[in-house]
Amino acid sequence: MPPRPRFVSERSLPGRSASFCPPLFGSPGTAGRLAGRLAVWAVLIAAVFWTGCSSSSLSMNEDPSAYREETRRLKERLTNDPGDAQALRELGAIYVRTGQPSKAYDRLKTAYSRVPTDPKTMFFLGLASERVGKRKAALRLFQRFDEVPEDSRYRSLMRGRYEWLVRQDARQQIRDLVAQERSLPTDRIASDAVAVLPLQYNGTADRYQPLGRGLAEMMTADLAKVERLRVVERVRLQALLDELKLAQSRYVDPSTAPDIGKLLGAGRLVGGSYFVTDDNRIQLTLDLASVADGGSVRSLTNEQADLSQLFRLQTALVFDLVRSLGIDLTPRERDAIETVPTRDLQAFLAYSRGLLEEDRGNFGAAQEQFQRAQSLDAGFQEAARGADRTSGLVAAAGPTAKAVNAAVPARQSSAGRRLVNRRMRSMMGLRRGSLPGTRRRVLLRPIFVLEDALPLPPPAPSAPSSVGGS
């Protein structure tokens, strides 16, 4: 196999984003005398800019005049060198921002063929692909997030966009399946496919209500370690539950199990219930529905244990479930199931709350819970992955404009900048080019930010990578 391409790290790029602010004063003494006034001035400037920027809504149709000079320079570079990957990338990103997706796709695809490992190119090409209807191509690009260096902001953005599109696709697939439910063939139900539904909480203490979500996820993860089984992903399962809007008590029920199994393509459904007593004991029941047998449900177990033994109880229930499915585990599979992700109950409760908020679409709240779980147990890898996943969703889920602005804040048009300048001078009583508290006129040069730069492109490959098609 050819070696995996080495991804470009933004830290190693020449011209990586950096800010420059020239000195405003000619002497240190002047700076000392004006320190107090400048503090107020800085606050007022920030307030003016905030007012100017906060009035703009998320849009993929930014004013092209804000990029006129930069667009001209980039086009000149491409006239001199049509293969300039950095110029192609930056021009494509401008076209994405200004609502010109076809132009953006063409420029970014060419940039990608020259440097297929640049994170910014992949991210903006994915967004352009979405906008021109090439959704599968966008998914393939965003799915490569784990190949992007960890110090790149585009890693999290690409992951967030990928997770968001997967969720949207799952919802649409479930809607389509529900609409065709009567005509769905029964042979789409796989006997080795298992779906573990959230366990129903029958107690009264609210703090234990999310536990059923965490227990179901742990059982799903354990069953995924069994080579002879396939499990239904939580994203698809949640999409179905949201669409059907079933009461939790009917998740594993003879009247609903056949329909749920057919829509998910799963031959077995696992559900159950639990409650926690006042003396901190948990009672847990587990049920198994066989879709092939018309949704017949049988109780697998009804166990009690001290809450401190929750993880040992959960592992024992998984072994009972696998045995009831007629599967003999290998020593390697058994050892994998016996590995517990955390033994900290409070960390697991926070993780369970994170799953619940994530399934509700509250990604910010979910991220906070996953981070709390991780802080309580630094070795809790599932919590770390949840925090990473929802961090990307917070930034990049929703309209493509939100993802773009998470990568690079919106730029004001020239008219907008002039308005901000007028407001600032009016608030400060300044004439053009003067500083507060001085009679001296100075040239106030703008602060500017350098765009990310690409290294020199490598020689063109014999068969360039392509993300064309849908």
C-alpha positions as CSV (number, residue, x, y, z in Angstrom):
1,M,0.0,0.0,0.0
2,P,1.3,3.5,-0.7
3,P,2.3,5.5,2.3
4,R,-0.5,7.6,3.9
5,P,-0.1,11.3,2.9
6,R,1.4,13.5,5.5
7,F,-1.0,16.3,6.4
8,V,0.1,19.9,6.4
9,S,0.0,21.4,9.8
10,E,-1.1,25.0,10.1
11,R,1.7,25.7,12.5
12,S,4.3,24.8,9.9
13,L,2.8,27.0,7.1
14,P,4.5,30.1,6.2
15,G,2.2,33.1,6.6
16,R,0.1,31.4,9.2
17,S,-2.6,33.7,10.7
18,A,-0.8,36.4,12.7
19,S,-1.8,39.9,13.7
20,F,0.3,43.1,13.4
21,C,-0.4,46.4,15.2
22,P,2.1,49.2,14.6
23,P,3.0,51.5,17.5
24,L,0.6,54.4,17.9
25,F,3.0,56.7,19.8
26,G,6.4,58.3,19.2
27,S,7.7,58.1,22.8
28,P,7.2,56.0,26.0
29,G,6.4,59.2,27.9
30,T,3.4,59.9,25.8
31,A,2.1,56.3,26.3
32,G,2.4,56.6,30.0
33,R,0.5,59.9,30.2
34,L,-2.3,58.5,28.0
35,A,-2.7,55.1,29.5
36,G,-6.0,55.8,31.3
37,R,-7.6,57.5,28.4
38,L,-6.5,54.8,26.0
39,A,-8.1,52.1,28.1
40,V,-11.4,53.9,27.8
41,W,-10.8,54.5,24.1
42,A,-10.1,50.8,23.5
43,V,-13.4,49.8,25.3
44,L,-15.3,52.3,23.1
45,I,-13.7,51.1,19.9
46,A,-14.6,47.5,20.8
47,A,-18.1,48.5,21.6
48,V,-18.5,50.3,18.2
49,F,-17.1,47.3,16.3
50,W,-19.3,44.9,18.3
51,T,-22.4,47.0,17.4
52,G,-21.3,47.1,13.8
53,C,-20.7,43.4,13.6
54,S,-23.6,42.1,15.7
55,S,-26.2,43.5,13.4
56,S,-25.2,41.1,10.6
57,S,-27.0,37.8,10.4
58,L,-25.5,34.5,9.2
59,S,-25.4,34.7,5.5
60,M,-23.5,33.1,2.6
61,N,-24.0,36.2,0.6
62,E,-21.5,38.7,2.1
63,D,-20.9,41.9,0.3
64,P,-18.3,41.2,-2.5
65,S,-17.0,44.7,-2.1
66,A,-15.4,43.6,1.2
67,Y,-13.1,41.3,-0.9
68,R,-12.7,43.4,-4.0
69,E,-9.0,44.3,-3.6
70,E,-8.1,40.8,-2.4
71,T,-10.0,39.2,-5.2
72,R,-8.1,41.4,-7.7
73,R,-4.7,40.4,-6.3
74,L,-5.6,36.7,-6.3
75,K,-6.7,36.8,-9.9
76,E,-3.5,38.5,-10.8
77,R,-1.5,35.8,-9.1
78,L,-3.5,33.1,-11.0
79,T,-2.9,34.9,-14.3
80,N,0.8,34.6,-13.6
81,D,0.6,31.1,-12.2
82,P,-2.7,29.2,-12.9
83,G,-1.5,26.4,-10.5
84,D,-1.0,28.6,-7.5
85,A,-2.7,26.4,-4.9
86,Q,-2.9,29.1,-2.2
87,A,-4.4,31.7,-4.5
88,L,-7.0,29.1,-5.7
89,R,-7.9,28.2,-2.2
90,E,-8.3,31.8,-1.0
91,L,-10.3,32.8,-4.0
92,G,-12.5,29.7,-3.6
93,A,-13.1,30.6,0.1
94,I,-14.1,34.1,-0.9
95,Y,-16.6,32.7,-3.4
96,V,-18.0,30.5,-0.7
97,R,-18.5,33.5,1.5
98,T,-20.0,35.7,-1.1
99,G,-22.6,33.2,-2.3
100,Q,-20.9,31.9,-5.5
101,P,-20.8,28.2,-4.9
102,S,-20.1,27.0,-8.4
103,K,-17.1,29.3,-8.8
104,A,-16.0,28.3,-5.3
105,Y,-16.2,24.6,-6.2
106,D,-14.2,24.9,-9.4
107,R,-11.4,26.9,-7.7
108,L,-11.2,24.7,-4.6
109,K,-11.4,21.4,-6.5
110,T,-8.3,22.6,-8.5
111,A,-6.5,23.6,-5.3
112,Y,-7.4,20.2,-3.8
113,S,-5.9,18.4,-6.8
114,R,-2.6,20.1,-6.2
115,V,-2.5,19.9,-2.4
116,P,-5.0,17.3,-1.3
117,T,-3.8,17.3,2.3
118,D,-4.5,21.0,3.2
119,P,-7.2,21.2,5.9
120,K,-8.6,24.6,4.9
121,T,-8.9,23.5,1.3
122,M,-10.8,20.3,2.3
123,F,-13.1,22.2,4.6
124,F,-14.1,24.9,2.2
125,L,-14.3,22.4,-0.7
126,G,-16.7,20.3,1.5
127,L,-18.9,23.4,2.0
128,A,-18.8,24.3,-1.7
129,S,-19.7,20.7,-2.5
130,E,-22.7,20.9,-0.2
131,R,-23.9,24.1,-1.9
132,V,-23.7,22.6,-5.4
133,G,-25.6,19.5,-4.4
134,K,-22.6,17.1,-4.1
135,R,-23.5,16.0,-0.6
136,K,-21.8,12.6,-0.7
137,A,-18.6,14.2,-1.9
138,A,-18.8,16.7,1.1
139,L,-19.3,13.8,3.5
140,R,-16.2,12.0,2.1
141,L,-14.1,15.1,2.6
142,F,-15.4,15.9,6.1
143,Q,-14.9,12.3,7.2
144,R,-11.2,12.7,6.8
145,F,-11.1,14.9,9.9
146,D,-9.1,12.4,11.9
147,E,-6.3,12.7,9.3
148,V,-6.0,16.5,10.0
149,P,-3.4,17.6,12.6
150,E,-4.8,18.1,16.0
151,D,-3.5,21.7,16.2
152,S,-5.6,22.7,13.2
153,R,-8.9,24.4,13.9
154,Y,-10.3,22.7,10.7
155,R,-10.1,19.3,12.4
156,S,-12.9,20.2,14.8
157,L,-14.9,22.0,12.1
158,M,-14.6,19.1,9.7
159,R,-15.7,16.7,12.4
160,G,-18.6,18.9,13.4
161,R,-19.8,19.2,9.8
162,Y,-19.5,15.5,9.3
163,E,-21.4,14.6,12.4
164,W,-24.1,17.2,11.4
165,L,-24.5,15.8,7.9
166,V,-24.7,12.3,9.2
167,R,-27.5,13.3,11.6
168,Q,-29.4,15.1,8.8
169,D,-29.0,12.1,6.4
170,A,-30.2,9.7,9.1
171,R,-33.3,11.8,9.7
172,Q,-34.1,11.9,6.0
173,Q,-33.5,8.2,5.5
174,I,-35.9,7.4,8.4
175,R,-38.6,9.8,7.0
176,D,-38.3,8.0,3.7
177,L,-38.5,4.6,5.3
178,V,-41.5,5.5,7.4
179,A,-43.3,6.8,4.2
180,Q,-42.6,3.4,2.5
181,E,-43.1,1.3,5.6
182,R,-45.9,-0.9,4.2
183,S,-43.9,-1.8,1.1
184,L,-40.6,-2.5,2.8
185,P,-39.5,-6.1,2.2
186,T,-39.1,-8.3,5.3
187,D,-35.7,-9.6,4.0
188,R,-34.1,-6.2,4.9
189,I,-34.3,-7.4,8.6
190,A,-30.9,-8.8,9.6
191,S,-31.1,-11.5,12.3
192,D,-27.6,-10.5,13.5
193,A,-28.4,-6.9,13.9
194,V,-29.3,-5.6,17.4
195,A,-30.7,-2.3,18.5
196,V,-30.4,-1.3,22.2
197,L,-33.0,1.3,23.1
198,P,-32.7,3.7,26.1
199,L,-33.8,2.1,29.3
200,Q,-37.0,3.5,30.9
201,Y,-36.6,5.1,34.3
202,N,-39.3,4.3,36.8
203,G,-37.9,6.3,39.8
204,T,-38.6,9.8,41.1
205,A,-35.1,11.2,41.6
206,D,-34.3,13.3,38.6
207,R,-30.6,12.9,38.8
208,Y,-30.8,9.3,37.8
209,Q,-33.1,9.8,34.8
210,P,-30.3,10.1,32.2
211,L,-28.7,6.9,33.5
212,G,-30.8,4.8,31.0
213,R,-29.2,6.6,28.1
214,G,-25.7,5.9,29.4
215,L,-26.4,2.2,30.2
216,A,-27.9,1.7,26.7
217,E,-24.8,3.2,25.1
218,M,-22.5,1.1,27.2
219,M,-24.4,-2.1,26.2
220,T,-24.3,-1.0,22.6
221,A,-20.5,-0.5,22.8
222,D,-20.0,-3.9,24.4
223,L,-22.2,-5.7,21.8
224,A,-20.2,-4.0,19.1
225,K,-17.1,-6.0,20.4
226,V,-18.8,-9.3,19.4
227,E,-17.8,-10.2,15.9
228,R,-21.0,-12.1,15.1
229,L,-23.2,-9.1,15.9
230,R,-24.0,-5.8,14.3
231,V,-25.4,-2.9,16.3
232,V,-27.6,0.0,15.2
233,E,-25.8,3.3,15.7
234,R,-27.3,5.7,18.3
235,V,-27.7,8.5,15.6
236,R,-30.0,6.3,13.5
237,L,-31.9,5.0,16.5
238,Q,-32.5,8.5,17.8
239,A,-33.7,9.7,14.4
240,L,-36.3,6.9,14.4
241,L,-37.5,7.6,17.9
242,D,-37.8,11.3,17.1
243,E,-39.8,10.5,14.0
244,L,-42.2,8.0,15.6
245,K,-42.6,10.0,18.8
246,L,-43.3,6.9,20.8
247,A,-43.7,6.8,24.5
248,Q,-40.7,5.3,26.1
249,S,-42.7,2.5,27.6
250,R,-43.5,1.3,24.1
251,Y,-40.0,1.0,22.8
252,V,-39.9,-2.7,23.2
253,D,-43.5,-3.8,22.9
254,P,-45.2,-6.5,20.9
255,S,-47.3,-4.0,19.1
256,T,-44.4,-1.7,18.0
257,A,-41.3,-4.0,17.9
258,P,-42.0,-5.4,14.4
259,D,-42.3,-1.9,12.9
260,I,-39.2,-0.6,14.7
261,G,-37.2,-3.6,13.7
262,K,-38.2,-3.4,10.1
263,L,-37.4,0.3,9.9
264,L,-34.0,-0.2,11.5
265,G,-33.3,-3.5,9.7
266,A,-32.7,-5.1,13.1
267,G,-33.8,-8.6,14.0
268,R,-33.5,-8.0,17.8
269,L,-34.5,-5.1,20.0
270,V,-33.2,-4.8,23.6
271,G,-34.9,-2.6,26.1
272,G,-35.8,-2.5,29.8
273,S,-36.3,-0.4,32.8
274,Y,-34.7,0.6,36.1
275,F,-35.1,2.5,39.3
276,V,-32.9,3.5,42.2
277,T,-34.1,3.0,45.8
278,D,-33.6,5.4,48.7
279,D,-30.9,3.2,50.1
280,N,-28.9,3.6,46.8
281,R,-29.7,0.2,45.3
282,I,-30.5,-0.2,41.6
283,Q,-33.0,-2.6,40.2
284,L,-32.7,-3.3,36.5
285,T,-34.8,-5.4,34.1
286,L,-33.8,-6.3,30.6
287,D,-36.2,-7.4,27.8
288,L,-35.5,-8.9,24.3
289,A,-37.8,-8.6,21.4
290,S,-37.5,-10.9,18.4
291,V,-38.8,-9.2,15.2
292,A,-38.8,-12.4,13.2
293,D,-41.3,-13.9,15.8
294,G,-43.8,-11.1,15.4
295,G,-42.2,-8.9,18.1
296,S,-42.5,-11.4,20.9
297,V,-40.9,-10.1,24.0
298,R,-39.3,-12.1,26.8
299,S,-37.7,-10.9,30.0
300,L,-34.0,-11.7,30.2
301,T,-33.2,-10.7,33.7
302,N,-34.3,-8.8,36.8
303,E,-31.4,-7.9,39.0
304,Q,-30.6,-5.7,42.0
305,A,-27.3,-4.4,43.2
306,D,-25.8,-1.6,45.2
307,L,-25.4,1.5,43.0
308,S,-21.6,1.3,43.5
309,Q,-21.7,-2.0,41.7
310,L,-23.5,-0.6,38.7
311,F,-20.8,-1.3,36.2
312,R,-20.3,-4.9,37.3
313,L,-24.1,-5.4,37.0
314,Q,-24.1,-3.9,33.5
315,T,-21.3,-6.2,32.4
316,A,-23.2,-9.2,33.8
317,L,-26.3,-8.2,31.9
318,V,-24.4,-8.0,28.6
319,F,-23.1,-11.6,29.2
320,D,-26.7,-12.8,29.8
321,L,-27.9,-11.0,26.7
322,V,-25.2,-12.6,24.5
323,R,-25.9,-16.0,25.9
324,S,-29.6,-15.6,25.2
325,L,-28.7,-14.9,21.6
326,G,-27.0,-18.2,21.4
327,I,-23.5,-16.8,20.9
328,D,-20.3,-18.3,22.4
329,L,-17.8,-15.5,23.1
330,T,-14.1,-15.9,22.4
331,P,-11.7,-15.2,25.2
332,R,-10.7,-12.0,23.4
333,E,-14.3,-10.8,23.2
334,R,-15.0,-11.6,26.8
335,D,-11.9,-9.7,28.0
336,A,-13.0,-6.7,25.9
337,I,-16.5,-6.7,27.4
338,E,-15.1,-6.9,30.9
339,T,-13.1,-3.7,30.3
340,V,-15.1,-0.9,32.0
341,P,-14.7,2.6,30.6
342,T,-15.1,4.3,34.0
343,R,-15.7,3.3,37.6
344,D,-16.7,6.8,38.7
345,L,-20.4,6.9,39.1
346,Q,-20.6,10.8,39.1
347,A,-18.5,10.8,35.9
348,F,-20.8,8.3,34.3
349,L,-23.9,10.3,35.3
350,A,-22.4,13.4,33.7
351,Y,-21.6,11.4,30.6
352,S,-25.2,10.1,30.5
353,R,-26.5,13.6,30.7
354,G,-24.2,14.5,27.9
355,L,-25.7,11.8,25.7
356,L,-29.2,12.9,26.6
357,E,-28.5,16.5,25.7
358,E,-26.7,15.5,22.5
359,D,-29.7,13.4,21.4
360,R,-31.9,16.5,22.0
361,G,-29.7,18.6,19.8
362,N,-28.4,20.7,22.7
363,F,-24.7,20.3,21.7
364,G,-23.3,23.1,24.0
365,A,-24.9,21.6,27.1
366,A,-23.8,18.1,26.0
367,Q,-20.2,19.3,25.6
368,E,-20.3,20.8,29.1
369,Q,-21.4,17.4,30.6
370,F,-18.8,15.4,28.7
371,Q,-16.1,17.8,29.8
372,R,-17.3,17.5,33.4
373,A,-17.2,13.7,33.1
374,Q,-13.7,13.9,31.8
375,S,-12.6,16.2,34.6
376,L,-14.0,13.7,37.2
377,D,-12.2,10.8,35.4
378,A,-9.3,11.8,33.2
379,G,-9.1,8.2,31.8
380,F,-12.8,8.2,30.6
381,Q,-12.1,8.0,26.9
382,E,-15.8,7.9,25.8
383,A,-16.3,11.2,27.6
384,A,-13.3,12.7,25.9
385,R,-14.6,11.6,22.5
386,G,-18.0,13.0,23.3
387,A,-16.5,16.3,24.2
388,D,-14.5,16.4,21.0
389,R,-17.6,15.4,18.9
390,T,-19.9,18.0,20.4
391,S,-17.2,20.7,20.3
392,G,-17.3,20.3,16.5
393,L,-21.1,20.3,16.4
394,V,-21.3,23.5,18.5
395,A,-19.1,25.2,15.9
396,A,-20.2,23.7,12.6
397,A,-23.7,22.3,13.0
398,G,-26.6,24.0,11.2
399,P,-26.5,26.3,8.2
400,T,-23.3,26.3,6.1
401,A,-22.9,30.0,6.9
402,K,-22.4,29.2,10.6
403,A,-19.6,26.8,9.7
404,V,-18.0,29.4,7.5
405,N,-18.1,32.1,10.2
406,A,-16.7,29.6,12.7
407,A,-13.6,29.3,10.5
408,V,-13.2,32.9,9.6
409,P,-15.3,35.7,11.1
410,A,-17.4,37.7,8.6
411,R,-15.7,40.7,7.0
412,Q,-17.3,44.1,7.0
413,S,-18.0,45.8,3.7
414,S,-16.1,49.0,2.9
415,A,-19.4,50.9,3.6
416,G,-19.6,49.1,6.9
417,R,-16.1,50.1,7.8
418,R,-16.7,53.7,7.0
419,L,-19.8,53.7,9.2
420,V,-17.8,52.3,12.1
421,N,-15.1,54.9,11.6
422,R,-17.7,57.7,11.6
423,R,-19.4,56.3,14.8
424,M,-16.0,56.0,16.5
425,R,-15.0,59.6,15.7
426,S,-18.4,60.9,16.7
427,M,-18.2,59.1,20.1
428,M,-14.7,60.3,20.8
429,G,-15.1,63.8,19.3
430,L,-12.0,63.1,17.2
431,R,-11.0,64.7,14.0
432,R,-9.6,62.3,11.3
433,G,-6.2,61.1,12.4
434,S,-6.0,62.5,15.9
435,L,-5.5,60.8,19.2
436,P,-7.5,61.5,22.4
437,G,-5.8,63.9,24.8
438,T,-3.2,65.1,22.2
439,R,-3.0,67.9,19.7
440,R,-0.8,65.8,17.5
441,R,-2.0,64.3,14.3
442,V,-0.8,60.7,13.6
443,L,-1.5,58.2,10.9
444,L,-3.6,55.4,12.3
445,R,-2.7,52.4,10.3
446,P,-5.1,49.5,10.2
447,I,-4.6,46.2,12.0
448,F,-4.5,43.4,9.5
449,V,-4.5,39.6,9.6
450,L,-2.5,37.5,7.2
451,E,-4.4,34.6,5.6
452,D,-3.2,31.0,6.0
453,A,-0.6,30.2,3.4
454,L,0.2,26.9,1.7
455,P,3.6,25.5,1.2
456,L,4.8,25.2,-2.4
457,P,2.7,22.5,-4.0
458,P,4.3,19.1,-4.7
459,P,4.6,17.8,-8.2
460,A,1.3,16.9,-9.8
461,P,0.4,13.3,-9.2
462,S,-0.1,11.0,-12.1
463,A,-3.7,10.4,-11.0
464,P,-4.9,13.4,-9.1
465,S,-7.3,12.9,-6.2
466,S,-10.9,13.9,-7.0
467,V,-14.0,14.5,-5.0
468,G,-16.2,15.1,-8.0
469,G,-19.6,13.6,-8.3
470,S,-22.3,13.3,-5.7
